[in-house]
Amino acid sequence: MTYSQFRRRGFSVELGVLLGVVILCGLAATAASEVTSGVITQGLISLLLVVSLYIFSGNSGIVSFGHPAIAFAGAYAASLFIIEPGQKAMTVPGLPEALISAQSSAVVSVAIGAAFGAVFAGVVWLPLVRLSGIRSSLASFAVLLVVLNVANNWQDVTGGQTGLSGLMYAPSVLSICIWTMASLVVAAVYGASRSGRRLRASREDEVAAEACGINIALERWIAIVVSGAVAGVAGAIYAQYLGTLTPSMFGLDLDFLTVAMLLVGGMFFLRGAVVGALLLTAVAGIFGRIQNGGTFGFITIDPYPGLAQVAFALLTLIVVLVRPEGLAAKPPQFIANWLHRRREGKAAGVDTVEDSAEKTSMEVHS
Amino acid sequence: MTYFAQALIQGLTLGALYAQFALGIAVIFGVMRMMNFAYGELIMAGGYAFLIVGASNPIYGVITALVVTAVLALILERIVRPLRTREATAMLVGTFAVSYLLQALATLIFGANPKTGSAGSSLLQTASVGSLSISYLDILTLCSSVVLMVLLTLLLNRTRTGLRLRAVAEDSSMARILGVRMNVVIPVAFVVSGVLAGVAAVLLVAQTGTAQPTLGVNPLLIAFIATILGGLGTFRGAVAGGMLLGLVTAFLSFYLPSSAKPFTSSIGYVAVIVVLVLLPNGLISSRNLRTRV
């Protein structure tokens, strides 16, 4: 395959750079102190969640507030397979015998989480894909609220508010990196696929896309299934990382955090998911340390609970108001210049069509 | 029979309160098609104001709560003003961010633990009529709802401002072409919403005697269900949706077996999804909500 064929399948230089960023994060996490490494790992897990949100919302233009519900479903399915049967019999006695005795390895359990996330999203979103715009967002929010309500109260099956604990495997930095990179590749390949392109067409102009014969509901459904699989992985890894699974981990806070990360980075761009997730995790991490108080060099700071959230919310608000298209929507000036020079020098080929398409989509949204 | 009547009274009071919650959301959705996720935090701020100031003098407490919520609503309006011309999702996320910010600020200022106080606790005594019992607070809730709705109806139907508000809710671009000043009408809607939030805050805090940063989450979710059930953007729909939700909630809590009670709110959320999918304009639809090409 030539380079341009690779590119048309989604393997662009941009994807390579993003994968490199993940590898760098992984290296930094292994080298850094325990606290910093924890923050970086959380950043990568957030990135997984944000990528799953991007696959649906970025391509369809519909902000989903329901993704934590899918992640919870995936995490729940995955966690069931990596808890001691004896403990399951105590915490979730309502499950069928086969599930209580079932066990698997860490990797298989994450795969189960992905499968369950995809199935869950596919079934639940079946009626929702017909909705557009704000109605779809509100309906997905209602889905999250139902899942949280059921998960909190169905004691025998979900473990209720205390949830599941005693997950046997903690994911290594390496495995988190691999899953994150896999999700980025999935997102890029889906974005470059026929379905992804059709869905983006419907995002730009629903009526025109429909007039061209695009079945918008079907393309949205495909996107939510792919996105659900990644959300399932994200949930499973998140639960394994914390060692427990409670509904409150996937509550309104996480909902706001992931949506905010995607919007701050730039909702229509895969690089936006990466920039948003890593930047906001860094902000939350830094202010989180200040908020806990302690001595930094010569300065002693009292603990201020809530400070990290204030910083996080302010940053989100400012970006939504000042750079609505997201921080990573346009490349920084020096890269833009370099790209421009590179394009000038190149003869017109297949790539130009795509570049101009990307350019118009940027203009529409800036 | 008594059991039924008791459930009915409970349902009507809940419905009145829920209708108030829903109206606060619907007033703003009507004029600018914005689902205000920060509405719950207005209630939370009003609740703290009432709890702190109202401890010595409940009347001052009520006034402070109303002023705080109205001023916050105006500030919120200034914040989201640049988003007005953007798609609905941007506004959704903007208010979500404000909501998160206010909750975090409340945690920063008052701490995450519930703050207790005795403001308005004298209202919790109950009066008995025959075998029925009803607390003074319930009576106050019903009365305040009726008064607020009458006032709102008068404002909407008998004043020029109300006329403009209805015109903007009907078709904002047409209203603007005809010379309605958006920067005047929309702040009015926010103040109305703020006052509704303030009254709701007083009633809520008088009931529980506590305020915490997450005080506004439940009212917001209730308002969210009620406005969608009633049809987004119509004032009648919001009242009807709130009333319906209150009655259904009360009767379910009286008649549902106790094992199923925790799932009551799921019924509301599922109803939201069903209404959105099958009746996109709600139970009471308004013609102007249909999107045109």
Interface residues (C-beta under 8 A of the other chain):
Chain A: I62 V63 P127 L128 R130 L131 G133 I134 R135 S137 L138 A139 F141 A142 V143 L145 V146 N149 V150 N152 N153 V207 L252 F256 V259 A260 L263 Y304 P305 G306 L307 Q309 V310 F312 A313 L314 T316 L317 V320 L321 P324
Chain B: R33 M35 I79 P82 L83 R86 E87 A88 T89 A90 L92 V93 G94 F96 A97 V98 Y100 L101 Q103 A104 L105 A106 T107 L108 G111 A112 P213 V217 L221 F224 I225 I228 P262 F263 S265 S266 Y269 V270 V272 I273 L276 V277 P280 T291 V293
